[in-house]
Amino acid sequence: MGYKPFRSTYYDERMRASPALLRTRAPYLVKNTISGAFICALVISIYSYTIHVISQDEFEDVIVPDAPTRQPGQLSGGANLGVTTQAVQQALDARK
């Protein structure tokens, strides 16, 4: 005896759609196709617009300070603070 967990009048034993199911879905076929095409077009247009807008940004307004120079024997931490502050000030002056 075979196990049949799903019994429906719309599907046969091999889970193929019956003529009754095809008749039931027929009135909605065109509406569903148009709705699906519209949703896909919306998603693609939003994606392409986002990529287009982001690709135009050149990040010229971002201040990137020079890397602080490390001298031999100098510990990392508060000792490089003066060099980093100078680099930021130079970047601000160059921007003006």
N, CA, C and O atoms as a DFTB+ gen file, in Angstrom:
384 C
 N C O
     1  1       0.834      -1.162       0.000
     2  2       0.000       0.000       0.000
     3  2       0.894       1.244       0.000
     4  3       1.739       1.396       0.882
     5  1       0.714       2.127      -0.974
     6  2       1.534       3.323      -1.116
     7  2       1.033       4.454      -0.240
     8  3      -0.161       4.569       0.034
     9  1       1.939       5.262       0.179
    10  2       1.616       6.409       1.026
    11  2       1.275       7.590       0.131
    12  3       2.071       7.959      -0.732
    13  1       0.103       8.189       0.324
    14  2      -0.334       9.344      -0.446
    15  2      -0.692      10.466       0.532
    16  3      -1.809      10.526       1.046
    17  1       0.277      11.352       0.777
    18  2       0.024      12.394       1.777
    19  2      -0.891      13.502       1.278
    20  3      -1.482      14.219       2.087
    21  1      -1.021      13.658      -0.027
    22  2      -1.763      14.788      -0.566
    23  2      -2.790      14.279      -1.556
    24  3      -2.439      13.649      -2.554
    25  1      -4.036      14.544      -1.289
    26  2      -5.102      14.176      -2.214
    27  2      -5.868      15.421      -2.593
    28  3      -6.326      16.172      -1.731
    29  1      -6.004      15.635      -3.886
    30  2      -6.710      16.805      -4.359
    31  2      -7.409      16.453      -5.660
    32  3      -6.964      15.571      -6.394
    33  1      -8.493      17.136      -5.943
    34  2      -9.191      16.906      -7.205
    35  2      -8.530      17.678      -8.339
    36  3      -8.838      17.444      -9.508
    37  1      -7.627      18.591      -8.010
    38  2      -6.959      19.379      -9.038
    39  2      -5.684      18.728      -9.568
    40  3      -5.165      19.162     -10.596
    41  1      -5.164      17.697      -8.897
    42  2      -3.937      17.021      -9.321
    43  2      -4.200      15.523      -9.408
    44  3      -4.976      14.966      -8.631
    45  1      -3.538      14.882     -10.371
    46  2      -3.685      13.434     -10.469
    47  2      -2.600      12.745      -9.630
    48  3      -1.923      13.396      -8.834
    49  1      -2.436      11.424      -9.809
    50  2      -1.478      10.663      -8.995
    51  2      -0.044      11.100      -9.239
    52  3       0.789      11.006      -8.337
    53  1       0.256      11.571     -10.427
    54  2       1.617      11.979     -10.764
    55  2       1.831      13.476     -10.551
    56  3       2.815      14.038     -11.032
    57  1       0.915      14.121      -9.833
    58  2       0.973      15.541      -9.492
    59  2       0.977      16.438     -10.727
    60  3       1.624      17.485     -10.734
    61  1       0.275      16.040     -11.741
    62  2       0.080      16.873     -12.922
    63  2      -1.233      17.616     -12.772
    64  3      -2.174      17.116     -12.155
    65  1      -1.294      18.821     -13.344
    66  2      -2.503      19.624     -13.251
    67  2      -3.622      18.981     -14.060
    68  3      -3.423      18.544     -15.194
    69  1      -4.781      18.933     -13.461
    70  2      -5.936      18.360     -14.141
    71  2      -6.602      19.431     -15.011
    72  3      -6.320      20.617     -14.838
    73  1      -7.463      19.044     -15.925
    74  2      -8.185      20.037     -16.726
    75  2      -9.011      21.001     -15.867
    76  3      -9.179      22.164     -16.235
    77  1      -9.520      20.533     -14.739
    78  2     -10.285      21.417     -13.854
    79  2      -9.401      22.536     -13.295
    80  3      -9.834      23.684     -13.200
    81  1      -8.174      22.200     -12.930
    82  2      -7.253      23.208     -12.419
    83  2      -6.891      24.209     -13.516
    84  3      -6.839      25.412     -13.260
    85  1      -6.648      23.736     -14.703
    86  2      -6.324      24.635     -15.811
    87  2      -7.488      25.572     -16.130
    88  3      -7.274      26.746     -16.430
    89  1      -8.711      25.060     -16.067
    90  2      -9.884      25.909     -16.291
    91  2     -10.041      26.940     -15.176
    92  3     -10.459      28.070     -15.429
    93  1      -9.712      26.560     -13.959
    94  2      -9.839      27.466     -12.818
    95  2      -8.831      28.606     -12.906
    96  3      -9.146      29.741     -12.548
    97  1      -7.632      28.316     -13.374
    98  2      -6.587      29.325     -13.453
    99  2      -6.681      30.202     -14.699
   100  3      -6.079      31.276     -14.732
   101  1      -7.399      29.785     -15.697
   102  2      -7.434      30.480     -16.986
   103  2      -7.847      31.956     -16.891
   104  3      -7.205      32.780     -17.543
   105  1      -8.865      32.338     -16.132
   106  2      -9.244      33.762     -16.091
   107  2      -8.166      34.671     -15.497
   108  3      -8.151      35.870     -15.774
   109  1      -7.280      34.122     -14.699
   110  2      -6.270      34.919     -14.014
   111  2      -4.924      34.911     -14.714
   112  3      -4.000      35.597     -14.276
   113  1      -4.793      34.156     -15.782
   114  2      -3.499      34.000     -16.443
   115  2      -2.968      35.332     -16.971
   116  3      -1.808      35.665     -16.729
   117  1      -3.775      36.084     -17.674
   118  2      -3.322      37.353     -18.258
   119  2      -3.039      38.371     -17.160
   120  3      -2.019      39.058     -17.207
   121  1      -3.926      38.478     -16.170
   122  2      -3.725      39.437     -15.076
   123  2      -2.448      39.116     -14.290
   124  3      -1.669      40.010     -13.960
   125  1      -2.249      37.844     -13.999
   126  2      -1.057      37.454     -13.249
   127  2       0.212      37.689     -14.060
   128  3       1.235      38.080     -13.499
   129  1       0.164      37.459     -15.356
   130  2       1.332      37.691     -16.204
   131  2       1.673      39.167     -16.259
   132  3       2.844      39.533     -16.169
   133  1       0.673      40.017     -16.405
   134  2       0.902      41.463     -16.433
   135  2       1.434      41.949     -15.086
   136  3       2.358      42.760     -15.037
   137  1       0.854      41.458     -14.003
   138  2       1.323      41.853     -12.666
   139  2       2.763      41.410     -12.441
   140  3       3.570      42.176     -11.914
   141  1       3.090      40.195     -12.829
   142  2       4.459      39.699     -12.672
   143  2       5.450      40.493     -13.501
   144  3       6.549      40.793     -13.035
   145  1       5.071      40.839     -14.736
   146  2       5.954      41.641     -15.584
   147  2       6.157      43.034     -14.992
   148  3       7.266      43.568     -15.028
   149  1       5.099      43.622     -14.451
   150  2       5.208      44.943     -13.839
   151  2       6.121      44.912     -12.619
   152  3       6.955      45.801     -12.451
   153  1       5.976      43.912     -11.776
   154  2       6.815      43.809     -10.578
   155  2       8.273      43.599     -10.964
   156  3       9.163      44.210     -10.372
   157  1       8.526      42.745     -11.948
   158  2       9.907      42.525     -12.402
   159  2      10.500      43.796     -12.989
   160  3      11.658      44.117     -12.723
   161  1       9.719      44.527     -13.786
   162  2      10.200      45.778     -14.371
   163  2      10.490      46.809     -13.284
   164  3      11.468      47.550     -13.381
   165  1       9.661      46.865     -12.263
   166  2       9.878      47.790     -11.153
   167  2      11.179      47.472     -10.423
   168  3      11.963      48.374     -10.128
   169  1      11.407      46.215     -10.136
   170  2      12.624      45.809      -9.427
   171  2      13.865      46.121     -10.265
   172  3      14.854      46.638      -9.745
   173  1      13.812      45.809     -11.543
   174  2      14.959      46.066     -12.423
   175  2      15.207      47.570     -12.553
   176  3      16.360      48.001     -12.561
   177  1      14.153      48.368     -12.656
   178  2      14.350      49.812     -12.785
   179  2      14.922      50.425     -11.503
   180  3      15.778      51.307     -11.576
   181  1      14.469      49.976     -10.344
   182  2      15.024      50.477      -9.085
   183  2      16.496      50.094      -8.959
   184  3      17.321      50.909      -8.548
   185  1      16.817      48.870      -9.308
   186  2      18.197      48.401      -9.237
   187  2      19.090      49.196     -10.185
   188  3      20.166      49.641      -9.784
   189  1      18.669      49.382     -11.424
   190  2      19.492      50.103     -12.389
   191  2      19.617      51.580     -12.015
   192  3      20.683      52.167     -12.199
   193  1      18.559      52.188     -11.499
   194  2      18.635      53.585     -11.054
   195  2      19.639      53.721      -9.906
   196  3      20.430      54.664      -9.886
   197  1      19.611      52.806      -8.969
   198  2      20.529      52.855      -7.835
   199  2      21.971      52.723      -8.298
   200  3      22.830      53.481      -7.850
   201  1      22.251      51.784      -9.177
   202  2      23.601      51.607      -9.696
   203  2      24.034      52.853     -10.467
   204  3      25.182      53.281     -10.349
   205  1      23.144      53.433     -11.241
   206  2      23.463      54.638     -12.016
   207  2      23.812      55.808     -11.100
   208  3      24.791      56.512     -11.348
   209  1      23.040      56.023     -10.062
   210  2      23.271      57.146      -9.156
   211  2      24.552      56.947      -8.353
   212  3      25.316      57.894      -8.167
   213  1      24.792      55.750      -7.886
   214  2      25.993      55.496      -7.084
   215  2      27.252      55.600      -7.935
   216  3      28.290      56.040      -7.440
   217  1      27.186      55.211      -9.190
   218  2      28.378      55.245     -10.034
   219  2      28.792      56.677     -10.366
   220  3      29.922      56.886     -10.806
   221  1      27.930      57.664     -10.174
   222  2      28.280      59.050     -10.451
   223  2      29.045      59.704      -9.313
   224  3      29.685      60.733      -9.527
   225  1      29.000      59.149      -8.127
   226  2      29.654      59.754      -6.980
   227  2      31.155      59.540      -7.082
   228  3      31.618      58.417      -7.279
   229  1      31.919      60.630      -6.945
   230  2      33.365      60.544      -7.083
   231  2      34.089      60.683      -5.744
   232  3      35.314      60.572      -5.701
   233  1      33.387      60.914      -4.689
   234  2      33.932      60.994      -3.344
   235  2      35.031      62.053      -3.224
   236  3      36.011      61.842      -2.509
   237  1      34.881      63.185      -3.913
   238  2      35.861      64.251      -3.808
   239  2      35.756      64.987      -2.478
   240  3      36.724      65.615      -2.049
   241  1      34.621      64.924      -1.829
   242  2      34.423      65.646      -0.583
   243  2      34.953      64.895       0.633
   244  3      34.916      65.427       1.743
   245  1      35.442      63.677       0.449
   246  2      35.955      62.891       1.564
   247  2      37.409      63.269       1.812
   248  3      38.232      63.240       0.897
   249  1      37.716      63.619       3.042
   250  2      39.080      63.998       3.408
   251  2      39.828      62.744       3.835
   252  3      39.441      62.062       4.784
   253  1      40.896      62.457       3.124
   254  2      41.719      61.292       3.449
   255  2      43.072      61.817       3.903
   256  3      43.841      62.311       3.078
   257  1      43.381      61.726       5.185
   258  2      44.669      62.231       5.662
   259  2      45.810      61.312       5.235
   260  3      45.623      60.125       4.966
   261  1      47.002      61.913       5.184
   262  2      48.186      61.119       4.870
   263  2      48.443      60.141       6.004
   264  3      48.066      60.381       7.151
   265  1      49.085      59.045       5.667
   266  2      49.428      58.065       6.689
   267  2      50.529      58.646       7.565
   268  3      51.497      59.201       7.044
   269  1      50.404      58.530       8.872
   270  2      51.448      59.084       9.743
   271  2      52.754      58.319       9.563
   272  3      52.761      57.096       9.423
   273  1      53.839      59.049       9.570
   274  2      55.144      58.402       9.421
   275  2      55.591      57.895      10.777
   276  3      55.463      58.583      11.790
   277  1      56.112      56.697      10.779
   278  2      56.611      56.104      12.020
   279  2      58.128      56.113      11.986
   280  3      58.757      55.683      11.019
   281  1      58.681      56.605      13.046
   282  2      60.123      56.595      13.164
   283  2      60.521      55.377      13.975
   284  3      59.764      54.935      14.840
   285  1      61.678      54.838      13.714
   286  2      62.104      53.647      14.471
   287  2      62.169      53.933      15.964
   288  3      62.680      54.967      16.396
   289  1      61.650      53.013      16.727
   290  2      61.682      53.143      18.178
   291  2      60.507      53.935      18.735
   292  3      60.393      54.093      19.950
   293  1      59.645      54.428      17.880
   294  2      58.500      55.220      18.355
   295  2      57.321      54.292      18.598
   296  3      57.015      53.448      17.756
   297  1      56.663      54.434      19.722
   298  2      55.526      53.592      20.063
   299  2      54.279      54.100      19.368
   300  3      54.110      55.303      19.174
   301  1      53.406      53.178      18.996
   302  2      52.136      53.605      18.406
   303  2      51.215      54.040      19.536
   304  3      51.236      53.469      20.626
   305  1      50.433      55.024      19.272
   306  2      49.512      55.518      20.287
   307  2      49.451      57.014      20.247
   308  3      49.295      57.601      19.176
   309  1      49.570      57.652      21.398
   310  2      49.441      59.091      21.502
   311  2      50.616      59.853      20.903
   312  3      50.487      61.049      20.642
   313  1      51.757      59.207      20.676
   314  2      52.931      59.894      20.157
   315  2      52.714      60.376      18.727
   316  3      53.293      61.392      18.342
   317  1      51.902      59.688      17.926
   318  2      51.669      60.061      16.530
   319  2      50.505      61.031      16.383
   320  3      50.147      61.381      15.259
   321  1      49.921      61.464      17.451
   322  2      48.739      62.308      17.372
   323  2      49.039      63.642      16.700
   324  3      48.211      64.158      15.949
   325  1      50.213      64.203      16.963
   326  2      50.581      65.476      16.358
   327  2      50.748      65.357      14.851
   328  3      50.348      66.259      14.116
   329  1      51.328      64.267      14.380
   330  2      51.533      64.057      12.944
   331  2      50.186      63.865      12.252
   332  3      49.973      64.394      11.161
   333  1      49.286      63.125      12.864
   334  2      47.973      62.899      12.283
   335  2      47.180      64.194      12.222
   336  3      46.484      64.449      11.239
   337  1      47.276      65.010      13.257
   338  2      46.573      66.290      13.268
   339  2      47.115      67.206      12.177
   340  3      46.351      67.936      11.546
   341  1      48.409      67.175      11.952
   342  2      49.007      67.973      10.888
   343  2      48.513      67.509       9.523
   344  3      48.232      68.333       8.653
   345  1      48.406      66.206       9.330
   346  2      47.952      65.679       8.037
   347  2      46.513      66.092       7.763
   348  3      46.168      66.436       6.632
   349  1      45.679      66.059       8.783
   350  2      44.285      66.479       8.610
   351  2      44.217      67.965       8.317
   352  3      43.426      68.399       7.480
   353  1      45.038      68.747       8.999
   354  2      45.041      70.195       8.751
   355  2      45.536      70.492       7.334
   356  3      45.005      71.388       6.678
   357  1      46.539      69.760       6.852
   358  2      47.015      69.950       5.481
   359  2      45.923      69.595       4.469
   360  3      45.771      70.271       3.452
   361  1      45.175      68.547       4.749
   362  2      44.095      68.160       3.835
   363  2      42.993      69.212       3.821
   364  3      42.415      69.495       2.772
   365  1      42.703      69.790       4.982
   366  2      41.693      70.855       5.038
   367  2      42.172      72.097       4.307
   368  3      41.395      72.737       3.599
   369  1      43.440      72.444       4.470
   370  2      43.980      73.615       3.781
   371  2      43.999      73.403       2.265
   372  3      43.736      74.333       1.502
   373  1      44.306      72.202       1.839
   374  2      44.349      71.908       0.398
   375  2      42.957      71.959      -0.212
   376  3      42.810      72.253      -1.398
   377  1      41.950      71.678       0.574
   378  2      40.589      71.678       0.077
   379  2      40.066      73.104      -0.142
   380  3      39.184      73.326      -0.972
   381  1      40.616      74.065       0.607
   382  2      40.139      75.456       0.518
   383  2      40.639      76.148      -0.695
   384  3      40.327      77.319      -0.911
